[in-house]
Amino acid sequence: MNSIKLIAGSSHRGLAEGIADRLGLELTRVKVSHSSNQETYVAIQESVRDEDVFVVQSTAPGEVNDGLMELLIMINACKTASARRITAVIPNFPYARQDKKDKSRAPISAKLVANMLQAAGCSHVITMDLHASQIQGFFNVPVDNLYAEPSTLDWIRRNVDYRNAVIVSPDAGGAKRATAIADRLDLNFALIHKERPRPNEIGRMVLVGDVSGRVGILVDDMADTCGTLAKAAQTLKKHGATKVIAIVTHAILSGAACEIVEKSELTMLVVTNTVPHEDKKKRCKKLRTIDISPTLAEACRRTHNGESVSFLFSHAPPS
């Protein structure tokens, strides 16, 4: 019977090691180097012939394109080495925000990434909290879009007086995510309507719902510049929230995001480790981390054994 070969890309080796520990495996030896003109060279240093290969590669801020190219080369290296099946484990899918043609002559880059992964030899994709779920339809191979929701619910129950809380979506697009969490916790739900005069710039914010005298829990799929979260926290405080906690899946935290969070009304910003952010913790004392390597490891195990992964959509694996 073929076995699991787990390959770590260079973008988030810590997460890959967490998955390997959970599965009781050693990471497959891989050599990644760059030539003088910055071309990426990959050599798989163990046999993967007829094996079930899982390539773990996230998108480190500032290195998205390098990480994507490295992932494509690793997949193709496994394909040409006669791997039986190659699964790309991409916790934070690159170019996920470019999922539709929203203006004339604009690209749908998420579709382009899907095409490149398939052309490289990818036969299955495992990702988490896609910015837009329709990205799954860009692929002609199976895509498992896992949710951080079970792990988020577990963290809330352990660390927050959630009986006196309100789940808040910082924009209309995240309403479905927020209502799902509110329903699971049997809590009230609120929504912030925001106006964006231009990308990454927030205009007016209007709160729909009541947070007076309660803990406001903001939930979103990603924190990039954190301008939205900071202004949302300010809005909730103005409407009487006792404190504001933000919980997001992907901690992009680009630019001055850490400084914005530190100066904001947020009590803490809770993120998963789909994106490497250990260096950001030194700049932002409000950062807390939820480890999602158990969820990804369980998805890999179930995929290898031919079991259903739907269990992971409603239950977090024991930590």
C-alpha positions as CSV (number, residue, x, y, z in Angstrom):
1,M,0.0,0.0,0.0
2,N,1.3,3.4,-0.9
3,S,2.2,5.7,2.0
4,I,1.9,9.4,2.8
5,K,4.8,11.7,1.7
6,L,4.6,15.1,3.3
7,I,6.6,17.8,1.6
8,A,7.1,21.3,3.1
9,G,7.5,24.4,1.0
10,S,9.7,27.2,2.4
11,S,6.8,29.7,3.1
12,H,5.5,28.1,6.3
13,R,7.6,25.2,7.5
14,G,6.4,25.5,11.0
15,L,2.8,24.6,10.0
16,A,4.1,21.7,7.9
17,E,6.1,20.4,10.9
18,G,2.9,20.6,13.0
19,I,1.0,18.6,10.5
20,A,3.8,16.0,10.3
21,D,3.9,15.7,14.1
22,R,0.2,15.1,14.1
23,L,0.5,12.4,11.5
24,G,3.6,10.8,13.1
25,L,5.6,11.4,10.0
26,E,9.0,12.9,9.0
27,L,8.9,15.6,6.4
28,T,10.2,14.4,3.0
29,R,13.7,15.7,2.3
30,V,13.6,18.5,-0.3
31,K,16.3,20.9,-1.5
32,V,15.1,24.3,-2.5
33,S,17.6,26.8,-3.9
34,H,17.8,29.9,-6.1
35,S,20.2,30.6,-8.9
36,S,21.9,33.9,-9.3
37,N,19.0,35.3,-11.4
38,Q,16.5,34.2,-8.7
39,E,15.1,31.2,-10.6
40,T,13.8,28.5,-8.1
41,Y,15.3,25.1,-8.2
42,V,13.7,22.1,-6.4
43,A,15.0,18.6,-5.9
44,I,13.0,15.9,-4.1
45,Q,15.6,13.9,-2.3
46,E,13.5,10.8,-1.6
47,S,11.6,8.5,-3.8
48,V,7.9,9.4,-4.3
49,R,7.1,6.8,-6.9
50,D,3.6,5.5,-6.5
51,E,3.2,7.5,-3.2
52,D,0.4,9.7,-2.0
53,V,2.1,13.1,-1.8
54,F,0.9,16.2,0.1
55,V,2.7,19.4,-0.6
56,V,2.2,22.1,2.1
57,Q,2.7,25.6,1.0
58,S,1.0,28.8,2.3
59,T,1.5,32.4,1.2
60,A,3.9,34.3,3.3
61,P,3.2,38.1,3.1
62,G,5.6,39.8,0.6
63,E,6.5,36.4,-0.9
64,V,3.3,35.3,-2.5
65,N,4.6,35.0,-6.1
66,D,7.8,33.2,-5.0
67,G,5.8,30.8,-2.8
68,L,3.3,30.1,-5.7
69,M,6.1,29.4,-8.2
70,E,7.9,27.1,-5.7
71,L,4.6,25.2,-5.1
72,L,4.1,24.7,-8.8
73,I,7.7,23.5,-9.3
74,M,7.4,21.1,-6.3
75,I,4.1,19.6,-7.7
76,N,5.7,19.2,-11.2
77,A,8.8,17.6,-9.7
78,C,6.6,15.0,-7.9
79,K,4.6,14.4,-11.1
80,T,7.6,13.7,-13.2
81,A,8.9,11.4,-10.3
82,S,5.8,9.3,-10.8
83,A,3.8,10.1,-7.7
84,R,0.4,8.4,-7.6
85,R,-1.5,11.4,-6.3
86,I,-0.4,14.9,-5.5
87,T,-2.4,17.0,-3.1
88,A,-1.6,20.7,-2.7
89,V,-2.3,21.8,0.9
90,I,-2.7,25.6,0.5
91,P,-4.1,27.0,3.8
92,N,-4.3,30.5,2.4
93,F,-5.1,30.4,-1.3
94,P,-3.1,33.0,-3.3
95,Y,-5.0,35.6,-5.4
96,A,-8.3,34.5,-3.8
97,R,-9.6,38.1,-3.7
98,Q,-9.3,38.3,-7.5
99,D,-12.2,35.9,-8.0
100,K,-14.4,37.9,-10.4
101,K,-14.3,40.4,-13.3
102,D,-15.4,43.5,-11.4
103,K,-14.3,46.0,-13.9
104,S,-13.4,46.3,-17.6
105,R,-10.2,44.4,-18.6
106,A,-9.7,43.1,-15.1
107,P,-8.3,39.5,-14.7
108,I,-9.7,36.6,-12.8
109,S,-6.4,35.7,-11.3
110,A,-7.8,33.0,-8.9
111,K,-8.9,31.1,-12.0
112,L,-5.4,31.5,-13.5
113,V,-3.9,30.0,-10.3
114,A,-6.3,27.1,-10.5
115,N,-5.2,26.4,-14.1
116,M,-1.5,26.6,-13.3
117,L,-1.9,24.2,-10.4
118,Q,-3.7,21.6,-12.6
119,A,-1.2,22.1,-15.4
120,A,1.7,21.5,-13.0
121,G,0.1,18.1,-12.0
122,C,-2.0,18.8,-8.9
123,S,-4.8,16.2,-8.6
124,H,-6.4,17.4,-5.3
125,V,-6.4,20.7,-3.3
126,I,-7.0,21.2,0.4
127,T,-7.4,24.8,1.5
128,M,-9.1,26.8,4.2
129,D,-11.8,29.5,4.3
130,L,-11.6,30.6,0.7
131,H,-12.4,34.3,0.3
132,A,-15.0,33.3,-2.2
133,S,-16.4,29.7,-2.2
134,Q,-17.0,29.8,-6.0
135,I,-13.2,29.4,-6.5
136,Q,-13.8,25.7,-6.0
137,G,-15.6,25.8,-9.3
138,F,-12.5,27.0,-11.1
139,F,-10.9,23.6,-10.7
140,N,-11.5,20.3,-12.6
141,V,-10.0,18.4,-9.7
142,P,-11.5,17.9,-6.2
143,V,-11.1,20.8,-3.8
144,D,-11.7,20.5,0.0
145,N,-12.4,24.0,1.4
146,L,-12.0,23.4,5.1
147,Y,-13.5,25.9,7.7
148,A,-11.7,27.4,10.7
149,E,-15.2,27.7,12.3
150,P,-15.0,24.6,14.5
151,S,-11.6,25.7,15.9
152,T,-12.9,29.3,16.3
153,L,-16.0,28.0,18.2
154,D,-13.8,25.9,20.5
155,W,-11.5,29.0,21.2
156,I,-14.5,31.2,22.0
157,R,-16.0,28.7,24.4
158,R,-12.7,28.3,26.2
159,N,-11.6,31.9,26.4
160,V,-14.6,34.3,26.3
161,D,-17.7,34.8,28.4
162,Y,-19.6,34.2,25.2
163,R,-23.1,34.1,26.9
164,N,-22.7,37.9,27.2
165,A,-21.4,38.4,23.7
166,V,-22.6,39.4,20.2
167,I,-21.1,38.1,17.0
168,V,-20.5,40.9,14.5
169,S,-19.6,40.9,10.8
170,P,-17.5,43.9,9.8
171,D,-19.1,44.0,6.4
172,A,-22.1,42.6,4.5
173,G,-19.9,40.0,2.7
174,G,-19.1,38.2,5.9
175,A,-22.7,38.0,7.2
176,K,-23.1,34.3,6.3
177,R,-19.9,33.4,8.2
178,A,-20.9,35.5,11.3
179,T,-24.5,34.2,11.4
180,A,-23.3,30.6,11.2
181,I,-21.1,31.1,14.3
182,A,-23.9,33.1,16.1
183,D,-26.3,30.2,15.4
184,R,-23.9,27.6,16.8
185,L,-23.4,29.6,20.0
186,D,-27.0,30.6,20.2
187,L,-26.1,34.3,20.2
188,N,-27.4,37.5,18.7
189,F,-25.8,38.8,15.5
190,A,-24.9,42.3,14.4
191,L,-23.7,43.7,11.1
192,I,-21.5,46.7,10.2
193,H,-22.3,48.4,6.8
194,K,-19.2,50.1,5.4
195,E,-18.6,52.3,2.4
196,R,-15.3,52.0,0.5
197,P,-14.5,55.1,-1.6
198,R,-11.5,53.1,-2.9
199,P,-9.7,49.8,-2.2
200,N,-8.2,49.5,1.3
201,E,-9.8,52.7,2.4
202,I,-12.8,52.8,4.7
203,G,-15.4,55.5,4.6
204,R,-18.5,55.6,6.8
205,M,-19.5,52.7,9.1
206,V,-23.1,52.0,10.3
207,L,-23.9,49.4,13.0
208,V,-27.1,47.3,12.5
209,G,-27.8,45.6,15.7
210,D,-27.3,46.1,19.5
211,V,-24.0,45.5,21.3
212,S,-24.6,47.7,24.3
213,G,-23.2,46.2,27.5
214,R,-21.9,43.1,25.7
215,V,-18.6,41.7,24.3
216,G,-18.4,42.4,20.6
217,I,-16.8,39.5,18.7
218,L,-15.8,40.5,15.1
219,V,-15.3,37.6,12.7
220,D,-13.8,37.8,9.3
221,D,-11.8,35.6,6.8
222,M,-8.7,37.7,6.7
223,A,-6.9,40.7,8.3
224,D,-4.7,42.6,5.8
225,T,-4.2,46.3,6.6
226,C,-6.6,45.9,9.6
227,G,-8.2,49.3,8.8
228,T,-11.6,47.7,8.7
229,L,-11.2,45.9,12.0
230,A,-9.8,49.0,13.8
231,K,-12.7,51.2,12.6
232,A,-15.2,48.5,13.3
233,A,-13.9,48.2,16.9
234,Q,-14.2,51.9,17.3
235,T,-17.8,51.8,16.1
236,L,-18.7,49.0,18.5
237,K,-17.1,50.8,21.4
238,K,-19.1,54.0,20.5
239,H,-22.3,51.9,20.7
240,G,-21.6,50.6,24.2
241,A,-19.6,47.3,23.7
242,T,-17.7,46.4,26.9
243,K,-14.8,45.1,24.8
244,V,-14.1,44.0,21.3
245,I,-12.3,40.9,20.2
246,A,-11.5,40.2,16.5
247,I,-11.2,36.6,15.2
248,V,-9.9,36.1,11.7
249,T,-8.6,33.1,9.7
250,H,-5.8,34.5,7.6
251,A,-3.4,37.0,9.3
252,I,-1.9,38.8,6.3
253,L,-1.0,41.8,8.5
254,S,0.7,43.8,5.8
255,G,2.2,47.3,6.1
256,A,1.5,49.0,9.4
257,A,-1.3,46.5,10.4
258,C,0.4,45.6,13.7
259,E,0.7,49.2,14.7
260,I,-2.9,49.9,13.8
261,V,-4.1,46.9,15.9
262,E,-2.0,48.0,18.9
263,K,-3.5,51.5,18.8
264,S,-7.0,50.3,18.1
265,E,-9.9,49.6,20.5
266,L,-9.4,45.9,20.0
267,T,-8.7,43.9,23.2
268,M,-7.1,41.2,21.1
269,L,-6.8,39.9,17.6
270,V,-7.1,36.1,17.4
271,V,-5.8,34.5,14.2
272,T,-5.1,31.0,12.9
273,N,-1.6,30.0,11.7
274,T,-2.6,29.5,8.0
275,V,-0.1,32.4,7.4
276,P,3.2,32.7,9.2
277,H,3.1,35.5,11.7
278,E,5.4,34.7,14.5
279,D,7.5,37.8,13.7
280,K,4.4,40.0,14.0
281,K,3.8,38.9,17.6
282,K,6.9,40.9,18.6
283,R,5.3,44.0,17.2
284,C,1.7,43.3,18.3
285,K,1.1,42.2,21.9
286,K,-2.6,41.8,21.1
287,L,-2.1,38.8,18.7
288,R,-3.3,35.4,19.8
289,T,-3.0,32.2,17.7
290,I,-5.3,29.2,17.0
291,D,-3.3,26.2,15.7
292,I,-5.1,24.7,12.8
293,S,-2.5,22.0,12.0
294,P,-4.7,19.3,13.7
295,T,-7.5,20.1,11.2
296,L,-5.2,20.0,8.2
297,A,-3.5,16.8,9.4
298,E,-6.8,15.1,9.9
299,A,-7.9,16.2,6.4
300,C,-4.7,14.7,4.9
301,R,-5.2,11.4,6.9
302,R,-8.8,11.1,5.8
303,T,-8.0,11.9,2.2
304,H,-5.2,9.3,2.2
305,N,-7.5,6.6,3.7
306,G,-10.4,7.4,1.5
307,E,-12.6,8.7,4.3
308,S,-15.0,11.6,4.3
309,V,-13.7,15.0,5.4
310,S,-17.2,16.4,6.0
311,F,-16.7,15.6,9.7
312,L,-14.2,18.5,9.9
313,F,-16.8,21.0,8.8
314,S,-18.6,20.7,12.1
315,H,-16.0,19.4,14.6
316,A,-12.5,20.5,15.5
317,P,-10.0,17.7,16.0
318,P,-8.8,17.4,19.6
319,S,-5.8,19.7,20.2
